[in-house]
Amino acid sequence: MQVLQDILDKAGGIIWGEYLLIPLLALVGIYLTIGLKAMPWLYIPLALKRLWQGRIAEDKDGDISPFQALMTELSATIGTGNIAGVATAIYFGGPGAVFWMWVVALFGMATKYAEAVLAVKYREIDSLGNHVGGPMYYIKNGLGPRWYWLAASFALFGMIAAFGIGNMVQSNTVAHELENTFALPTWITGIVLAVFAAAVILGGIQRIAEVACKLVPFMALAYFAGALIILLLHFTKIPAAFILIVSDAFTGTAASGGFTGATVWMALRWGFARGIFSNEAGLGSTPIVHAAAKTKDPVRQGMIAMLGPMIDTLIICTMTALVIIVTGVWNSGQVGAPLSSLAFTTGLPGPGGYIVSFGIMLFAFTTILGWSYYGERCAEYLLGVKIITPYRLLWIIAIFVGATRDLNLVWAFADVLNGLMAIPNLVALLLLSPMVFALTREYFARDKS
């Protein structure tokens, strides 16, 4: 078992290292931003307007409203990465890692936009009448038969990876957080999570979207409010926190307290890796749900989708990072969720720790719901609609297993498969980028006229 762990750790280091996925993700995001002439940055107000209009489905062609599609996406992306992932990035990369998370989010907006545009453009209707799409479909329908193997590769990696990043890792994090905070046995947490998840997942994408529309705004605002209170109590330290984040991004961080120090490369590596883990721009997961939106216009849905990294990383992750820094615990030697918990407890003695526990519980639960849909659609692409019910049942069982087992191996396996998911998707984004640019030009030409 240790041999397998070592192999996976080494493979993960190569995939997420300085010569493969991180530069590829960065280059694709930069290329798309330039090709779109910075449209994702310039049209944020219009995108917010489209999101508000998307509360009511603009068309019957789809399964859920455009607003529900983004809420379902955020249900999957706003997870432990926003709490534990940010803290891990700061622990290994120093405060400068947060700056590179911002960079990932800014260029990730163009990536998310392109993914959603292609997902709607090349989606299909399956034998059950559901609208299905995502990288496997825009590879198949956009690039043609010679690339079918690449579409199948993405679907295979996505089907398996979902059990790691979107299932067992999430339930394990919740179970251990509640065990540490409330002395609740992990098996009880596993059963409760599995039962509640089953009540939603077995109802399909419509029920997942309905629950996401209620939970996501509530949990995001509640967590934001808790962090905001702490920042207001330490508002004099906020300017220094931003200065520390920006300066350390280009100089590295000297060893201090329980912090061992970090180079500029470590800040960049961990900022990129945790930023991608947080908002999933480029992984190819989120376009799967945007393909189900009730819309006939790929660009309108793309504009809604591009708000994901802004909400997830630029707002929620930044709030976590600032709390960790202004409370002065970033160099305490703690890592992951315990570091975030220490920061909130220090900043708001008493209820602070409960904010983190509550946040992790809700964030992880909604991630389990969102990723169940991603994995299910990947499985359907490979095996047909007959796999849907067995996949859902296996998903529910895996929630309990994840909550009650040591997951070091699963974490390593998830890192590798997440990276392998991204590669086929990024290749497709590059090859199909002329279509994205053309559809965008046509849309804004019509809009102006």
LUMLO-511159 format. One line per 10 residues: number of its first residue (from 1); for each residue z, y, x of N, C-alpha, C. Coordinates in pm, whole numbers. Example, Ala and Ser with C-alpha at 12.3 -4.5 7.8 and 13.67 -1.06 7.14 Angstrom:
<sites>
1> 780:-569:1319:780:-450:1230:780:-330:1320; 708:-225:1285:714:-106:1367:787:3:1290
</sites>
This chain:
<sites>
1> 0:-121:83:0:0:0:0:126:86; 77:123:195:83:239:283:-51:262:352; -123:153:380:-256:166:441:-349:240:346; -345:202:217:-428:269:117:-390:416:104; -259:443:108:-212:582:100:-268:664:216; -264:604:335:-315:675:454:-465:700:443; -539:602:391:-684:616:375:-716:729:277; -644:729:164:-667:832:63:-630:971:114; -519:978:187:-478:1108:244:-584:1160:341; -639:1070:422:-742:1110:518:-870:1152:446
11> -908:1074:343:-1028:1106:266:-1012:1240:196; -892:1263:139:-866:1390:73:-873:1507:169; -822:1485:291:-827:1589:393:-969:1625:431; -1057:1522:436:-1198:1546:469:-1269:1620:356; -1250:1571:232:-1319:1630:117:-1276:1774:94; -1144:1799:105:-1092:1933:81:-1076:2013:209; -1136:1966:315:-1121:2029:445:-1216:2146:465; -1222:2192:590:-1294:2316:621:-1445:2299:628; -1495:2174:622:-1639:2155:638:-1711:2105:513; -1640:2081:403:-1708:2023:288:-1684:2104:160
21> -1583:2067:82:-1573:2118:-53:-1533:2266:-60; -1438:2307:21:-1392:2446:13:-1506:2544:44; -1579:2527:155:-1692:2619:177:-1803:2605:73; -1824:2484:23:-1928:2463:-79:-1892:2536:-208; -1767:2523:-252:-1721:2593:-372:-1733:2745:-355; -1692:2791:-238:-1698:2935:-211:-1842:2985:-212; -1930:2913:-145:-2070:2956:-135:-2139:2955:-272; -2110:2852:-353:-2171:2846:-486:-2123:2962:-572; -1992:2990:-567:-1937:3102:-644:-1995:3235:-601; -2006:3255:-470:-2063:3381:-417:-2211:3393:-454
31> -2285:3283:-437:-2428:3283:-469:-2452:3315:-617; -2375:3253:-707:-2392:3277:-850:-2352:3420:-887; -2246:3471:-824:-2204:3609:-851:-2313:3708:-812; -2373:3684:-694:-2482:3772:-648:-2604:3757:-739; -2638:3632:-772:-2754:3608:-858:-2739:3668:-996; -2615:3676:-1044:-2587:3735:-1175:-2560:3885:-1165; -2574:3938:-1042:-2552:4081:-1016:-2414:4127:-1061; -2314:4042:-1031:-2173:4071:-1060:-2145:4085:-1209; -2231:4030:-1294:-2213:4038:-1438:-2075:3991:-1485; -2022:3879:-1432:-1890:3835:-1479:-1779:3938:-1457
41> -1792:4023:-1356:-1691:4127:-1332:-1718:4251:-1418; -1845:4284:-1434:-1881:4408:-1502:-1869:4399:-1654; -1879:4277:-1707:-1883:4261:-1852:-1758:4195:-1908; -1645:4211:-1841:-1520:4155:-1893:-1486:4214:-2031; -1496:4346:-2053:-1468:4399:-2187:-1555:4335:-2296; -1685:4318:-2267:-1774:4256:-2364:-1736:4110:-2387; -1696:4041:-2280:-1653:3902:-2293:-1530:3891:-2382; -1436:3984:-2367:-1316:3984:-2452:-1355:4009:-2598; -1453:4095:-2619:-1503:4119:-2755:-1565:3991:-2812; -1645:3923:-2731:-1707:3797:-2776:-1600:3692:-2808
51> -1492:3690:-2729:-1384:3596:-2753:-1318:3624:-2888; -1292:3752:-2916:-1230:3790:-3042:-1321:3754:-3160; -1451:3781:-3145:-1546:3745:-3250:-1555:3593:-3267; -1531:3520:-3157:-1544:3374:-3158:-1434:3301:-3231; -1336:3376:-3284:-1232:3310:-3364:-1294:3248:-3489; -1402:3310:-3536:-1477:3257:-3650:-1609:3204:-3596; -1636:3078:-3622:-1757:3015:-3569:-1880:3092:-3614; -1967:3121:-3518:-2087:3199:-3549:-2201:3111:-3597; -2183:2980:-3590:-2292:2890:-3624:-2233:2755:-3665; -2310:2676:-3737:-2265:2542:-3777:-2300:2439:-3670
61> -2378:2480:-3572:-2426:2388:-3469:-2319:2369:-3362; -2225:2277:-3385:-2115:2251:-3292:-1998:2187:-3365; -1888:2166:-3292:-1774:2097:-3350:-1650:2187:-3364; -1636:2287:-3276:-1520:2375:-3277:-1567:2519:-3254; -1485:2616:-3290:-1526:2755:-3272:-1528:2792:-3124; -1602:2897:-3086:-1603:2942:-2946:-1463:2975:-2895; -1380:3036:-2979:-1243:3067:-2941:-1164:2939:-2915; -1179:2841:-3002:-1110:2713:-2985:-1154:2643:-2857; -1281:2661:-2820:-1330:2599:-2696:-1255:2654:-2575; -1238:2787:-2570:-1164:2846:-2457:-1017:2806:-2461
71> -957:2803:-2579:-816:2762:-2588:-798:2617:-2543; -895:2532:-2577:-888:2392:-2533:-906:2384:-2382; -998:2466:-2328:-1013:2471:-2183:-882:2512:-2118; -821:2621:-2169:-696:2669:-2110:-581:2571:-2129; -588:2492:-2237:-485:2389:-2256:-487:2290:-2141; -607:2268:-2085:-620:2173:-1975:-595:2238:-1840; -635:2366:-1823:-622:2428:-1692:-485:2492:-1670; -423:2546:-1776:-288:2601:-1761:-192:2484:-1761; -154:2440:-1643:-69:2323:-1629:29:2339:-1515; 64:2229:-1454:162:2233:-1345:111:2314:-1227
81> -22:2331:-1217:-77:2412:-1108:-31:2556:-1113; -3:2605:-1233:41:2744:-1249:186:2764:-1206; 262:2656:-1201:403:2664:-1161:424:2595:-1027; 402:2464:-1024:422:2389:-900:312:2416:-799; 187:2431:-846:75:2451:-755:84:2581:-678; 122:2689:-746:138:2818:-679:247:2810:-574; 359:2749:-612:471:2735:-518:432:2651:-397; 355:2546:-419:309:2461:-308:217:2539:-215; 127:2621:-272:37:2703:-191:116:2799:-103; 220:2861:-159:301:2956:-82:381:2883:26
91> 430:2763:-7:510:2687:91:427:2650:214; 304:2603:191:221:2558:303:136:2670:364; 94:2766:282:4:2869:331:65:3007:343; 191:3021:300:254:3152:302:207:3239:187; 264:3358:172:224:3448:64:74:3480:65; 11:3477:183:-132:3505:193:-218:3410:113; -167:3290:83:-244:3193:5:-275:3248:-134; -185:3332:-186:-206:3389:-320:-332:3476:-322; -357:3550:-214:-478:3633:-206:-603:3547:-220; -604:3433:-153:-723:3347:-159:-734:3278:-294
101> -623:3262:-364:-631:3214:-503:-702:3318:-589; -675:3446:-562:-745:3552:-637:-894:3548:-608; -930:3528:-483:-1072:3521:-446:-1140:3406:-518; -1074:3291:-520:-1128:3174:-591:-1152:3208:-738; -1057:3278:-798:-1069:3311:-940:-1183:3409:-966; -1195:3510:-881:-1299:3611:-901:-1439:3551:-892; -1463:3471:-789:-1594:3408:-777:-1606:3288:-871; -1492:3230:-907:-1492:3119:-1002:-1536:3163:-1141; -1524:3291:-1172:-1571:3340:-1302:-1721:3317:-1318; -1798:3340:-1212:-1942:3315:-1216:-1972:3166:-1228
111> -1892:3086:-1158:-1910:2941:-1165:-1883:2890:-1306; -1772:2936:-1364:-1738:2894:-1501:-1846:2939:-1600; -1895:3060:-1581:-2001:3111:-1668:-2124:3020:-1662; -2168:2988:-1542:-2288:2905:-1525:-2267:2766:-1584; -2149:2709:-1563:-2119:2576:-1617:-2132:2575:-1770; -2074:2675:-1835:-2077:2679:-1982:-2217:2705:-2035; -2290:2793:-1967:-2429:2822:-2008:-2511:2693:-2007; -2502:2620:-1899:-2579:2495:-1887:-2529:2389:-1984; -2398:2387:-2010:-2341:2287:-2100:-2396:2303:-2241; -2406:2428:-2288:-2459:2453:-2422:-2611:2433:-2424
121> -2678:2477:-2319:-2824:2466:-2312:-2871:2320:-2318; -2802:2231:-2250:-2851:2093:-2235:-2766:1989:-2309; -2685:2030:-2404:-2599:1935:-2476:-2681:1847:-2569; -2617:1741:-2615:-2680:1646:-2707:-2588:1621:-2826; -2637:1547:-2924:-2556:1502:-3036:-2550:1349:-3030; -2429:1293:-3025:-2418:1148:-3012:-2433:1080:-3149; -2421:948:-3149:-2445:871:-3272:-2339:895:-3379; -2227:956:-3340:-2122:989:-3437:-2137:1132:-3490; -2237:1204:-3441:-2260:1340:-3486:-2184:1445:-3405; -2122:1404:-3295:-2048:1497:-3211:-2141:1564:-3110
131> -2114:1691:-3080:-2189:1761:-2976:-2125:1729:-2841; -2203:1671:-2753:-2151:1628:-2622:-2231:1695:-2511; -2162:1732:-2405:-2229:1798:-2294:-2140:1803:-2173; -2184:1876:-2073:-2111:1883:-1947:-2205:1850:-1833; -2154:1840:-1711:-2239:1817:-1594:-2330:1695:-1606; -2278:1584:-1662:-2361:1464:-1670:-2484:1487:-1758; -2470:1571:-1861:-2582:1598:-1950:-2676:1705:-1893; -2620:1809:-1829:-2716:1906:-1774:-2782:1857:-1647; -2724:1758:-1581:-2794:1692:-1471:-2907:1606:-1527; -2875:1526:-1629:-2975:1436:-1688:-3089:1513:-1755
141> -3057:1610:-1838:-3158:1680:-1916:-3222:1798:-1843; -3150:1850:-1744:-3202:1964:-1671:-3277:1929:-1544; -3234:1819:-1479:-3296:1781:-1351:-3389:1661:-1363; -3376:1583:-1470:-3470:1474:-1492:-3426:1339:-1438; -3511:1236:-1461:-3475:1097:-1430:-3437:1070:-1285; -3495:1142:-1190:-3464:1116:-1049:-3317:1144:-1017; -3250:1219:-1106:-3112:1260:-1080:-3012:1190:-1171; -3057:1088:-1244:-2966:1019:-1335:-2845:961:-1260; -2870:916:-1138:-2761:857:-1060:-2650:959:-1032; -2690:1085:-1016:-2591:1190:-990:-2509:1217:-1116
151> -2575:1213:-1232:-2505:1232:-1359:-2403:1119:-1380; -2446:996:-1352:-2356:881:-1368:-2240:888:-1270; -2266:938:-1150:-2160:952:-1050:-2052:1049:-1099; -2095:1164:-1152:-1997:1259:-1204:-1915:1196:-1315; -1982:1129:-1410:-1911:1070:-1524:-1811:964:-1478; -1848:885:-1379:-1758:782:-1328:-1635:844:-1263; -1658:941:-1177:-1546:1008:-1110:-1457:1079:-1213; -1519:1145:-1311:-1443:1218:-1411:-1362:1125:-1499; -1419:1013:-1538:-1350:917:-1625:-1222:866:-1560; -1229:840:-1430:-1113:786:-1358:-1018:897:-1316
161> -1073:1007:-1265:-990:1118:-1217:-903:1175:-1326; -951:1171:-1450:-874:1226:-1562:-736:1163:-1572; -726:1034:-1542:-596:966:-1550:-499:1017:-1444; -552:1075:-1338:-464:1130:-1235:-426:1273:-1265; -521:1365:-1247:-494:1508:-1262:-452:1545:-1404; -508:1477:-1505:-483:1519:-1643:-386:1435:-1721; -332:1330:-1658:-246:1241:-1735:-117:1208:-1660; -124:1111:-1570:-2:1059:-1507:69:1163:-1420; -8:1245:-1349:53:1351:-1268:130:1448:-1357; 75:1478:-1474:139:1572:-1567:267:1513:-1627
171> 257:1391:-1679:375:1330:-1742:485:1304:-1639; 446:1271:-1516:544:1249:-1409:619:1378:-1376; 545:1489:-1370:607:1619:-1340:708:1658:-1449; 670:1639:-1575:759:1671:-1686:884:1583:-1682; 863:1453:-1664:974:1359:-1666:1077:1391:-1558; 1030:1423:-1438:1124:1450:-1329:1190:1588:-1343; 1118:1683:-1401:1177:1815:-1425:1290:1804:-1528; 1268:1730:-1636:1371:1714:-1739:1486:1626:-1690; 1456:1532:-1603:1562:1450:-1545:1652:1535:-1456; 1590:1621:-1376:1669:1706:-1285:1746:1815:-1360
181> 1688:1869:-1466:1750:1980:-1538:1849:1934:-1645; 1812:1830:-1720:1894:1787:-1833:1946:1644:-1821; 1922:1578:-1706:1964:1439:-1683:1905:1345:-1789; 1784:1377:-1836:1717:1295:-1936:1641:1182:-1867; 1666:1056:-1904:1596:943:-1840:1444:958:-1854; 1374:921:-1749:1229:939:-1748:1159:857:-1856; 1215:741:-1891:1147:656:-1990:1151:721:-2130; 1256:797:-2158:1263:867:-2286:1155:975:-2292; 1143:1051:-2182:1039:1154:-2176:901:1091:-2192; 880:978:-2126:751:910:-2134:716:869:-2276
191> 813:816:-2349:789:774:-2487:759:894:-2577; 841:999:-2564:823:1117:-2648:686:1182:-2623; 650:1198:-2494:520:1257:-2462:406:1172:-2518; 416:1040:-2503:310:950:-2550:295:958:-2701; 407:963:-2774:401:969:-2921:338:1099:-2968; 384:1211:-2912:329:1341:-2953:182:1353:-2915; 147:1304:-2796:7:1309:-2753:-81:1223:-2843; -32:1106:-2880:-109:1018:-2968:-138:1084:-3102; -38:1157:-3155:-56:1223:-3285:-169:1324:-3282; -196:1379:-3164:-302:1479:-3151:-434:1414:-3108
201> -429:1335:-3002:-550:1280:-2941:-628:1190:-3036; -558:1110:-3115:-627:1018:-3204:-703:1090:-3315; -678:1220:-3329:-751:1299:-3428:-879:1360:-3375; -908:1338:-3246:-1033:1387:-3188:-1030:1533:-3149; -1146:1588:-3113:-1155:1723:-3058:-1111:1829:-3159; -1136:1807:-3290:-1096:1908:-3387:-945:1927:-3388; -870:1816:-3385:-724:1827:-3385:-672:1882:-3253; -733:1839:-3142:-694:1892:-3010:-714:2044:-3009; -828:2089:-3060:-857:2233:-3062:-760:2309:-3151; -724:2252:-3265:-630:2317:-3357:-494:2336:-3291
211> -447:2230:-3225:-317:2237:-3158:-324:2335:-3041; -434:2331:-2966:-450:2421:-2851:-445:2566:-2895; -508:2598:-3008:-512:2736:-3057:-372:2786:-3093; -284:2697:-3129:-146:2736:-3161:-58:2739:-3037; -69:2638:-2953:22:2625:-2839:-13:2715:-2721; -143:2725:-2689:-182:2797:-2567:-141:2944:-2569; -176:3020:-2674:-132:3161:-2674:20:3174:-2670; 90:3087:-2744:236:3094:-2748:297:3066:-2611; 253:2956:-2546:316:2919:-2419:280:3018:-2310; 157:3069:-2312:116:3164:-2208:195:3295:-2222
221> 208:3343:-2344:281:3468:-2366:431:3452:-2338; 487:3336:-2376:629:3312:-2351:659:3308:-2202; 576:3238:-2127:596:3230:-1983:574:3366:-1917; 470:3436:-1962:440:3569:-1911:557:3664:-1936; 616:3657:-2055:728:3744:-2090:849:3716:-2002; 878:3588:-1978:991:3552:-1892:973:3604:-1751; 851:3587:-1697:822:3635:-1562:826:3788:-1558; 776:3851:-1663:772:3998:-1667:913:4058:-1665; 1005:3995:-1734:1144:4043:-1734:1200:4045:-1592; 1175:3936:-1519:1224:3928:-1380:1158:4035:-1294
231> 1028:4054:-1312:957:4155:-1232:1005:4296:-1265; 1037:4322:-1389:1090:4453:-1426:1227:4477:-1364; 1305:4369:-1352:1437:4381:-1289:1426:4403:-1138; 1311:4365:-1081:1289:4380:-937:1165:4466:-911; 1139:4563:-998:1012:4636:-991:994:4713:-861; 1103:4749:-796:1089:4824:-670:1032:4738:-557; 1040:4607:-575:992:4516:-471:846:4471:-492; 789:4508:-607:654:4461:-639:549:4516:-542; 549:4646:-509:448:4696:-413:454:4623:-279; 577:4598:-229:591:4527:-102:539:4384:-113
241> 554:4322:-231:505:4186:-252:353:4182:-242; 285:4279:-303:139:4284:-294:93:4309:-150; 162:4396:-81:128:4424:59:144:4298:143; 252:4223:119:278:4098:193:167:3997:167; 126:3983:41:20:3888:4:-111:3921:75; -150:4048:72:-279:4089:131:-274:4081:283; -167:4132:344:-160:4134:491:-153:3993:548; -73:3906:485:-59:3769:536:-185:3686:518; -272:3728:426:-397:3655:406:-488:3665:529; -471:3772:608:-558:3794:723:-485:3786:857
251> -353:3771:853:-278:3764:979:-197:3636:993; -182:3561:884:-93:3446:888:51:3490:864; 140:3393:854:280:3423:822:371:3366:929; 452:3449:988:546:3404:1091:657:3320:1029; 712:3228:1108:823:3143:1062:944:3230:1032; 1009:3201:919:1131:3274:883:1208:3193:780; 1341:3203:784:1422:3126:691:1392:2978:702; 1360:2916:589:1323:2775:589:1174:2754:593; 1098:2863:618:952:2857:620:904:2837:763; 815:2742:783:774:2704:918:659:2788:972
261> 608:2881:892:498:2963:938:364:2906:894; 260:2990:890:129:2945:847:21:3031:911; -90:2969:947:-204:3041:1003:-290:3096:890; -388:3178:927:-482:3231:828:-557:3116:762; -596:3015:842:-668:2901:785:-583:2826:683; -455:2809:711:-366:2741:617:-355:2821:487; -347:2952:499:-341:3036:379:-469:3020:296; -584:3024:364:-711:3011:295:-727:2872:233; -695:2769:311:-711:2631:262:-626:2605:139; -498:2640:147:-408:2611:36:-433:2705:-81
271> -473:2827:-53:-507:2918:-162:-628:2870:-240; -732:2826:-167:-852:2775:-232:-822:2646:-309; -754:2553:-243:-729:2422:-305:-645:2434:-431; -535:2511:-424:-448:2525:-541:-512:2615:-647; -593:2711:-604:-664:2795:-700:-763:2713:-782; -836:2626:-714:-932:2540:-782:-860:2442:-872; -747:2387:-823:-668:2294:-904:-618:2364:-1030; -589:2493:-1018:-537:2568:-1132:-644:2598:-1236; -757:2659:-1195:-855:2700:-1296:-976:2607:-1308; -990:2514:-1215:-1093:2408:-1220:-1236:2461:-1216
281> -1256:2582:-1167:-1392:2635:-1155:-1470:2554:-1053; -1578:2494:-1095:-1661:2414:-1006:-1637:2265:-1015; -1523:2225:-1072:-1496:2080:-1084:-1589:2015:-1185; -1633:2091:-1285:-1722:2035:-1387:-1650:1984:-1509; -1519:2002:-1516:-1443:1951:-1630:-1456:2039:-1754; -1437:2170:-1736:-1430:2259:-1852:-1560:2276:-1930; -1679:2266:-1868:-1800:2278:-1951:-1813:2168:-2055; -1740:2059:-2037:-1744:1948:-2133:-1698:1995:-2271; -1595:2079:-2274:-1544:2127:-2403:-1626:2245:-2454; -1681:2328:-2365:-1763:2439:-2412:-1892:2390:-2477
291> -1935:2270:-2442:-2054:2212:-2504:-2032:2183:-2652; -1905:2175:-2694:-1874:2145:-2834:-1863:2270:-2920; -1880:2389:-2860:-1862:2514:-2933:-1971:2533:-3039; -1933:2593:-3151:-2028:2622:-3258:-2106:2749:-3223; -2210:2731:-3148:-2295:2843:-3106:-2432:2790:-3068; -2532:2876:-3083:-2666:2842:-3037:-2704:2922:-2914; -2615:3012:-2872:-2647:3100:-2759:-2563:3061:-2637; -2623:3001:-2536:-2550:2959:-2416:-2478:3074:-2346; -2541:3193:-2344:-2484:3306:-2271:-2357:3357:-2337; -2354:3363:-2470:-2232:3407:-2541:-2115:3316:-2506
301> -2139:3186:-2504:-2031:3093:-2471:-1995:3102:-2324; -2094:3127:-2239:-2066:3144:-2097:-1975:3262:-2071; -1997:3371:-2145:-1914:3490:-2128:-1769:3462:-2169; -1752:3384:-2273:-1616:3346:-2315:-1553:3255:-2211; -1630:3161:-2158:-1578:3066:-2060:-1535:3134:-1931; -1606:3241:-1892:-1576:3304:-1764:-1440:3375:-1764; -1379:3392:-1882:-1246:3452:-1890:-1137:3355:-1845; -1170:3225:-1839:-1071:3124:-1803:-1000:3149:-1671; -1075:3165:-1559:-1008:3191:-1431:-926:3319:-1430; -971:3420:-1503:-897:3545:-1508:-760:3525:-1573
311> -759:3456:-1687:-633:3434:-1758:-544:3339:-1680; -603:3230:-1633:-526:3123:-1569:-471:3164:-1433; -559:3214:-1346:-519:3240:-1207:-478:3384:-1183; -563:3479:-1225:-536:3619:-1196:-413:3671:-1271; -382:3612:-1385:-267:3659:-1462:-147:3566:-1447; -160:3440:-1493:-43:3351:-1499:2:3308:-1360; -91:3265:-1275:-52:3224:-1139:6:3342:-1060; -51:3460:-1081:0:3578:-1010:143:3610:-1052; 172:3593:-1179:309:3618:-1226:407:3523:-1157; 371:3396:-1146:457:3299:-1077:476:3339:-932
321> 367:3374:-865:373:3409:-723:461:3532:-700; 446:3634:-784:526:3755:-767:674:3729:-787; 708:3645:-884:849:3611:-907:906:3540:-783; 828:3449:-726:874:3377:-607:897:3472:-490; 810:3571:-477:818:3663:-362:926:3770:-383; 928:3834:-499:1023:3945:-518:1168:3898:-522; 1191:3772:-561:1328:3720:-562:1373:3677:-423; 1279:3678:-327:1315:3650:-188:1334:3505:-152; 1288:3412:-238:1312:3269:-212:1189:3198:-156; 1078:3273:-134:954:3209:-92:967:3136:41
331> 1059:3181:126:1080:3116:257:1208:3035:261; 1252:2985:144:1378:2910:134:1365:2767:186; 1242:2718:198:1222:2579:239:1197:2486:122; 1216:2536:-1:1184:2457:-120:1032:2451:-138; 984:2350:-210:841:2334:-229:814:2288:-372; 699:2329:-426:659:2284:-559:744:2343:-670; 761:2266:-778:835:2312:-895:977:2357:-862; 1050:2288:-771:1185:2336:-736:1186:2478:-680; 1080:2517:-608:1073:2654:-557:1056:2754:-672; 969:2722:-765:952:2809:-882:1080:2817:-963
341> 1146:2703:-980:1271:2700:-1055:1379:2783:-987; 1386:2773:-853:1483:2853:-777:1455:3001:-794; 1328:3039:-793:1290:3180:-807:1330:3235:-944; 1301:3161:-1048:1334:3208:-1183:1486:3209:-1205; 1556:3111:-1150:1701:3107:-1163:1765:3222:-1086; 1710:3252:-969:1761:3365:-890:1732:3498:-959; 1614:3510:-1014:1575:3636:-1077:1639:3658:-1212; 1669:3550:-1281:1728:3559:-1414:1830:3447:-1430; 1948:3462:-1368:2052:3358:-1372:2082:3314:-1516; 2088:3185:-1533:2112:3130:-1667:1983:3080:-1728
351> 1911:3167:-1801:1789:3121:-1869:1669:3101:-1778; 1674:3155:-1656:1558:3148:-1568:1508:3007:-1543; 1599:2917:-1512:1561:2778:-1485:1501:2711:-1607; 1548:2748:-1726:1496:2689:-1848:1354:2736:-1877; 1321:2856:-1834:1184:2906:-1851:1086:2816:-1778; 1124:2777:-1655:1038:2688:-1577:1028:2550:-1641; 1143:2496:-1681:1143:2364:-1744:1060:2364:-1872; 1079:2466:-1953:1004:2478:-2078:856:2497:-2050; 826:2580:-1950:687:2605:-1913:618:2479:-1864; 684:2407:-1775:625:2283:-1723:601:2184:-1836
361> 696:2173:-1926:685:2077:-2036:564:2109:-2124; 551:2234:-2166:441:2271:-2254:307:2272:-2180; 305:2328:-2058:181:2334:-1981:126:2194:-1955; 215:2104:-1914:171:1968:-1883:125:1894:-2008; 195:1914:-2118:157:1847:-2243:17:1888:-2288; -11:2019:-2285:-143:2063:-2327:-252:2020:-2230; -216:2008:-2101:-313:1957:-2003:-350:1813:-2036; -251:1735:-2075:-276:1595:-2115:-374:1590:-2233; -358:1682:-2328:-448:1684:-2444:-590:1721:-2403; -603:1829:-2326:-737:1874:-2287:-811:1773:-2202
371> -743:1717:-2105:-809:1623:-2015:-840:1490:-2082; -770:1457:-2189:-805:1335:-2262:-947:1345:-2315; -984:1466:-2357:-1120:1487:-2410:-1222:1480:-2298; -1191:1538:-2182:-1284:1533:-2070:-1311:1389:-2028; -1204:1314:-2009:-1220:1175:-1966:-1293:1091:-2069; -1263:1116:-2195:-1327:1042:-2304:-1477:1065:-2307; -1519:1190:-2288:-1661:1221:-2289:-1734:1161:-2168; -1667:1158:-2054:-1726:1092:-1936:-1742:943:-1961; -1640:881:-2022:-1647:738:-2052:-1758:710:-2154; -1771:798:-2254:-1875:780:-2355:-2014:787:-2294
381> -2032:877:-2198:-2163:890:-2133:-2202:759:-2065; -2107:692:-2005:-2135:569:-1930:-2142:446:-2020; -2053:441:-2122:-2034:316:-2196:-2064:327:-2345; -2098:444:-2393:-2129:460:-2535:-2007:491:-2620; -2031:518:-2749:-1924:561:-2839:-1820:451:-2864; -1855:326:-2839:-1761:217:-2863:-1638:223:-2773; -1648:299:-2664:-1536:307:-2570:-1431:410:-2613; -1463:495:-2710:-1375:608:-2744:-1235:563:-2783; -1224:473:-2879:-1090:430:-2925:-1013:357:-2816; -1073:258:-2745:-999:194:-2636:-955:293:-2528
391> -1039:391:-2499:-1004:490:-2396:-884:572:-2440; -881:613:-2566:-768:691:-2617:-639:610:-2609; -645:483:-2645:-525:399:-2641:-476:380:-2497; -568:357:-2406:-533:343:-2265:-473:473:-2212; -525:585:-2258:-474:716:-2217:-327:733:-2257; -297:694:-2379:-159:708:-2430:-63:619:-2351; -105:497:-2318:-22:407:-2238:2:466:-2099; -101:526:-2041:-90:582:-1906:11:697:-1900; 29:768:-2011:128:877:-2013:267:822:-1984; 302:712:-2050:434:651:-2028:444:597:-1885
401> 339:531:-1838:341:476:-1702:362:587:-1600; 292:697:-1617:304:808:-1524:443:867:-1520; 507:873:-1636:641:932:-1644:747:848:-1574; 723:720:-1561:828:629:-1513:800:567:-1377; 695:610:-1309:660:548:-1181:651:652:-1070; 662:605:-945:640:690:-828:489:708:-812; 443:832:-804:300:859:-811:240:914:-682; 300:889:-568:243:940:-444:98:895:-427; 75:767:-459:-60:711:-446:-155:775:-548; -105:798:-670:-187:858:-775:-226:1001:-739
411> -130:1077:-684:-160:1213:-640:-274:1215:-539; -265:1125:-440:-367:1119:-335:-502:1077:-394; -498:979:-485:-620:930:-548:-683:1040:-633; -600:1117:-703:-650:1226:-788:-718:1334:-704; -660:1366:-589:-719:1467:-500:-859:1426:-456; -873:1299:-420:-1003:1249:-374:-1106:1253:-486; -1068:1200:-604:-1163:1193:-714:-1199:1331:-769; -1102:1422:-768:-1134:1559:-812:-1240:1621:-723; -1227:1598:-593:-1327:1647:-500:-1462:1583:-522; -1463:1451:-547:-1588:1380:-569:-1654:1423:-700
421> -1573:1463:-800:-1627:1519:-925:-1706:1646:-898; -1648:1730:-814:-1704:1863:-794:-1841:1859:-726; -1862:1766:-635:-1985:1766:-555:-2112:1751:-641; -2122:1651:-732:-2242:1644:-818:-2259:1770:-903; -2148:1824:-952:-2156:1944:-1036:-2208:2064:-958; -2160:2082:-835:-2203:2196:-755:-2350:2184:-716; -2394:2063:-688:-2537:2041:-659:-2622:2081:-779; -2577:2040:-899:-2651:2073:-1021:-2651:2224:-1047; -2539:2291:-1023:-2532:2435:-1043:-2631:2509:-954; -2641:2464:-831:-2736:2527:-738:-2881:2504:-783
431> -2914:2381:-819:-3051:2348:-857:-3091:2411:-990; -2995:2427:-1079:-3025:2483:-1212:-2992:2632:-1223; -2953:2693:-1113:-2917:2835:-1117:-3032:2924:-1166; -3161:2894:-1134:-3269:2978:-1189:-3268:2982:-1342; -3232:2871:-1406:-3223:2867:-1551:-3110:2958:-1600; -2995:2954:-1530:-2881:3039:-1566:-2921:3187:-1557; -2986:3223:-1447:-3027:3362:-1428:-3128:3406:-1533; -3223:3317:-1565:-3327:3351:-1663:-3267:3370:-1802; -3179:3279:-1843:-3115:3290:-1975:-3032:3418:-1985; -2967:3454:-1874:-2884:3575:-1872:-2971:3700:-1886
441> -3082:3706:-1812:-3173:3821:-1822:-3228:3835:-1964; -3269:3722:-2022:-3324:3725:-2159:-3221:3774:-2260; -3096:3729:-2244:-2991:3767:-2339:-2967:3918:-2335; -2951:3973:-2215:-2918:4115:-2204:-3040:4202:-2235; -3159:4149:-2215:-3279:4222:-2256:-3283:4234:-2409; -3250:4124:-2478:-3245:4126:-2625:-3131:4217:-2673; -3019:4209:-2602:-2901:4287:-2643:-2930:4437:-2633; -3000:4478:-2528:-3032:4620:-2510:-3133:4668:-2614; -3229:4579:-2649:-3331:4618:-2745:-3276:4622:-2888
</sites>
